[in-house]
Amino acid sequence: MQNFSFYAPTRIHFGQGQVAQLAAEIPAASRVLLVYGGGSIKQNGAYQQVMAALSQHAVLEFAGIEANPEYETLMLAVAEAKAAKVDWILAVGGGSVIDGAKFIAAAALLDEEIDPWLIVGNRTPIKRALPIAVVLTLPATGAESNFASVISRRATQDKMSFKNALVFPRCAVLDPALTLSLPARQISNGVVDAFIHTTEQYLTFPAEARLQDRLAEGILSTLIELGPITLANPDDIDARANYMWCANQALFGLVGVGQPQDWVSHAIGHELTTLYDMDHAQTLAVVLPSLLRYCFDDKLLKLAQYGRRVWGLAGSDSEVAHAAIDATVDFFERMGLPTHLAAYGLNADEVALAVGDLLPKHKAFPLGERGKLTLADCMAIVRMAG
């Protein structure tokens, strides 16, 4: 097992009615900037519960954060936060809203002479950030209790991340009842997103991180079991609760500590989201199977372990590994996410060329858990996804 340091300061309030905890978490009389997306929080009851909890607070609202939060939109929120001299940022929504809140919290206290865009990509140090609270309504990314954020800037075709311990949310409310009104597409995306977050920290090569492997396998098995149930029975609160906790734990940090990790699926997927009208999880469902097949020999031992422990397969390592990839593809398709670019009306050769133009701008090669994948390899993986 590799050396690691682990830090997880977010207090999590899980279960129905836990939004009320915000009253104690955010000091009375604080000025709070409430940020959210398109307004679904006013239909699912989250907004009403938040305003009731914060009845003793001054609450300002900023709506309209996109599914892939845009820098220009977030800078409008930063200007509002500065003008109102807010004390807290409260994100109510899914990973994109939370990612946006992290940027707002950091940019609002950035020195005036520094370009806020440099926060993204960790190109300037973050010395201060406003405290963040979260009410999660779309489980997928684990953003509610981690220190990572992904921001887009379509004008320059950039989609990049930043990480900093100062943007760990102070607290997060995870109430599965707030997910009951989610459309099927968002549930499908959330389950597959959490699934692939887990595989990227697990399907590499054995590192004697046995507990972490079992954590990953538990998350994957639970998502396989409950993902289809969550789709078929939208009112099953127990299924929603387990899905919500799986999504949190997938990127909570414990699965990946001491482990080699492979985030090539995300690297390519970010470019696909920037270039085409594809949801984030859709891009990952397209890229991961091709990546696993392209890197089959390097990932053979973990693929075989995955096939036996998660899918209950039998046979030689090679047979089990191939069958495990096929089973994964079938699961994604059953969850409603196609695994080929053609299903989105895209030509694989053209997509590979476009990704080849953008990827070097955002990533330093080589990539992958073994540090051997070149740009040509990544373009070949895209072509295999045709």
N, C-alpha and C positions, 0 to 999 in steps of 0.2 A: 504494500500500500504506500502511495506517495505521501509525503508530508503535507499537512494542511493546517490552516487556521480558520476557525468558524465563528461567525458573529451574526446573531439574529435578534435584533432588539425590538421588533414589532410585537406589540401586544395584540392578540387575536381574540375577538369576541365572536364565537360561533353559535349559531342557532336562531330560532325564530324570536323576534322581539328585541334582538340585541342592539338595534339602532339606538335605543334609549341610552346605551352606555356612552354615547357621544357627550351627553350633558356633563358627565364627570371627567371625561378624557380631555375635553377642550375647556380651558379655564373660563369661568363666567366673565362676561364683558369683553371677551376677545372679539376682534374684528376678523370675520371669516370670509374668505372668498370661496364660494361654492362653485365648482366647475363640473360640467356634465356635457353630454353629447346632444342628441337630437330631441330630447324631451320625453323619451319613454319612461324616465323616472317619475313623471307625473301621472303615468297610467298604471305603473306597477306598485304604487304606494310608497316607494322609497322617499320621494320628495316630501310627502306629507309627514312621514315619520321623522325625517331629518329636521324639518322646520319645528316640529313639536319638541324634539330633543334640544334644539338650540333656541328655544324661546327667550332665553336670557342673554343671547348673543346678538351682535350686529352682523347680519348675513348679507353679503353682496353676491350676486349671481353672474356667472359667465357661462353661456351656453354655446353649443356649436362646435365642440372639439370633434374632429373627424375620426373615422375608423382607423386611419393611419395619421396620427396627429401632425398637422402641418405647422411648420415653423412660423409662418406669417400669422396664422391664427393665434398661436400661443403667445406671440409677441404683443398682440392686442390685449390678451389677459395679463401679461406682465405689466403693461402700461397701467391697466386698471388696478392691479395689486399695488403698484408703487403710488399711484395717485391717492388711493384710499388708505394707504399705510396699514395694510392688513397684517394680522399676526399669525394667521393659520391659512393653509390651503386645504379644502375638503373636496376630495374627488369622489363623485358618486357615479359609478358606471363600471365599464370593463377595463381591460388592459390599456387600451388607447387613451382613455381619459386619465387613468392613473399615470401612464407614461408622460402625458402632457403636464399633469400636476407636478411631477418631479422636475421637469424643465422649468416650469413657472416658478417653483419654489427656489431653485438655484439662480435663475436669471434675475429675479426680483431683487436679490441682494448682491449682484455682481457689480464690481467697480465700473463706473460709468465709461471709462476709457476702453474697456474690453468688449469686443464684439461677442454678443451672446451666442452666436452660431458656433463659436469655438468650444462651447461646452460640449457640443455633440462631437463624438469621436475622441473625447478626453484630451482636447488640444489646449485647454487652459485649466488651471487648477480651480476647483470649487472650494472656497474657504468658508462660506456660510450658506445656509439655506433655511427658508421658512419651514416650520414644522408642518407635517402632512398627516391628515387622517383620511381614511378610505371607507366607503360603503360599497362593497362589491355587488354588482348586479349581473355580470357576465363572466363566469369562471372560465379561464383559459390559460392565462400567462403566468400566474403567480406573482404578478406585479404588486399586489397588495402587501406583500411582505418580503420583497427583495429590493436590491439597490440598483437595478438596471432599468434603462429607459431607451426606447427606439423612437426617433423623430424623423419625419420626412420633410423634404424641401423640393417640391416638384419642379420649381423653376430651374433648378440645377440638376434634377434627376438624382437626388441624394436620399438615401434612407440609411441612417447610421445610428449606432447606439452610444450611450455613455453609461458609466458605472461610477458611483460614489457613495460611500457609507452615509454621507450627510442627507441623502434623499431616501433612506429607509423610512417608510411611513412609521409614525409613532404608534398608531393603532389601526386596526382594520376590523370591520364588521362583515362577517360572512353569514348572511341569513338566506338559507336555501329557498325560502318562500318568495324572495324577491326575484327568483329565476323562473317562476312558474309561467310567466307570460312571454318568455323568450320564444321567438319563432324557431322552427325546426332547423333552419339553415345555421343559426347561431349556436344551437346546441351541437350540431354536427361539427362545426368548426371548432368549438371549444373542446370537445372530446378528443378530436384528432390532434389539435394543437398540444394539449396536455400529453397525449400519447407520444408524440414525436419529441417534445421537450425531454421526456424520459429516455427515449432510445438514444438521443444524442449524447447522453451522459453514461450510457450503458453498453451500446453495441459498438464496442471498440476492440480491446483485447484484454485478456485476464490480467488483473493487477492485485490479486489477493485482497480485494476490498469486498469481503464476503457479505457483510451486513448491508453495504450500499447496493450490492447486486440484488439481495432479497427485497430491499425497499423498492427498487426499480421494478422487480418482477411482481411485487404486490400491487403497485400502482397500475401496471400494464394489465394484469389479470382482472383487476377490478373494473377498469375502463372497458375491457372486452366484454365482461359480464353485464355491466350496467349501462353502457353506452346505448345499445339498441333498446333497452327498457326505457331509458330516459327519453328517447325519441318516440317510442310507441305509446308511452303512458305519461303525458306531460304533467299530470297531477300527482305523480308518485313522489312524494316529498322525501322519502328515504333514499330513493335512487338519486334525486337531485342533491341531497346532502352529501352522499358518497362521491358523486361526480365533482361537486364543489371542492371537497377536501382533497381529492386526487389531483385536481388542477393546481391547488395551492402547493401540495407537497412535491409535485413534479419539478417546480422551480424554486422551492424553498431553500435549497442549497445542500441538503444532506445527501441526496442521491449522488451528486457529483464529487463530493469531497474525496480526496485520495485516489481519484479515478482519472484515467485518460479520457478526454472528451473530444467529440467530433461535431463541430457546428457548421459543416459545409452545407447541409440542407438549408440552414437559415441564411447563410451567406448568399447562396443562389436564389433562395426564395425571396429575399428582400429585393433583389434586382427584378424578379418577375412581377412583384407587387408594384414596383415603381413603373415598369414598362407597360403593363397590361392590366386590364380590369379583372384582377383575380384577388380573392380574399387571401389573407396571409396563410391560413390553414390549407387552403386549396393548393397553394404553391408548394407547401411542405409535403402534402400527399402525393404530388407529382414527382418531386425530386427524391424523396427518401428511398423508394424502391429501386430507382435507378442507381443511386449511390451505393446501396447495399449490394447490388449485383456487380457494379463496376469494381468495388473494393472487396469482392467476395473472399478472396484468399486471405487478405489481411484481417478480415473480420470473422473468419470461419469458426474459430473456437467459441466466440461469444454468440454468434448466430445459432450454433448448435445448442449451446446452453439455453438460449432464449427459446428455441423450438421445443426442447424437452420440458423445461420448467413452466413456460407460459402457455404453450399450445398443446402439451402432452403428446408430442410426436416421438416416433421411434425409428431407428435405422442408423446408418453410418452418419458421421458428422456432416459429410457433404449432403447426403439425402435430407437429413433433418434441417440443415441450414437453408437449402433451396425451398423446401416445403414451408419453412417458417416465413420466408419472404412472400411466398404465394398466399399464405394465410393472412399476412399483414395487409397485402393488397386487397384481398377479399373483405377484410374488416373495414378498410377505408371506403370501399365501394358500397358496402352495406350501410355505412353511416352517411352515405349520400355524397361522398367526395370522389370524383373521378381521379384516376391516377395516370392519365396520359394527356399530353398537351393537345392532341387532336380533339379531345372532348370539349375544349375551350375554343376550338376553331383556330388553333395556332400551328404554324409550321415549325417543326423542331429545328431544322437547319437555320431558319431565319432567327428563331429565338436564341439559338446558341451563339450566333454572331452578335446579336444585340447584347446578350449577357457578357460576351467576351470583351465588348467595348467598355462596359460599365464596371465590371468586377475589379479590375486592377486599380480603379480609382478609390475603392473602398477597402480592399483587403491586400495585405502583404503576403506574397506566396513564399514557400509552399504552405498548403493547408492540410487539415485532417489530423487525426490523433497521432499519426506517425510522421507528420511534417513532410509529406512527399507528393501531395497533389498539386499539379501545376495548373496554369490557366487552361492549357490544352485539355487536361484531364477534366476540369470542370465543364468545359464546353462539350466534351464527349458524353459526360453524364446527362447533360441537357438533351443531347441528341437521342440518347437511349430512352428518354421519357416521351418520345414522339407518339 
